[in-house]
Amino acid sequence: MPVMKKEFEFGDDETGKIKVVVRQASGLDRMKWEAAQGRALRKFREYGTDVENWTEEQQNNFVEYLDEENVGVEMQITEWIPKCIVEPEDFDLGILTSNELRQLLLFVRGDTADGAVPLV
């Protein structure tokens, strides 16, 4: 299944609107992260298979491990988002807030309803 694209608009009439089109991270982009995530899930398997049922401390341990493996959220933002910007080609990520970058990441990673892989 091909990766999807989506246009995001940030700002308002007062501050000025910024539009950017991103695509989802491809399998090639995600390979390092998926391998590290698999290792982390095996390492923390005693926590159970449903991450949603983990305690906050368990989830923090998992996230810390991903950060130590250099595949945490910071890596995903700095490596995936620049590769996934479709338009404009010369877009400056430095003008976005951390919350705006996280919005892009959720789509790029496939975590949003409009970015999730259809199961039907």
Helices and strands as residue ranges (DSSP letters): E 5-10, E 18-23, H 27-43, G 45-47, G 51-53, H 56-68, H 73-75, I 76-80, H 81-84, E 85-87, G 93-95, H 98-109
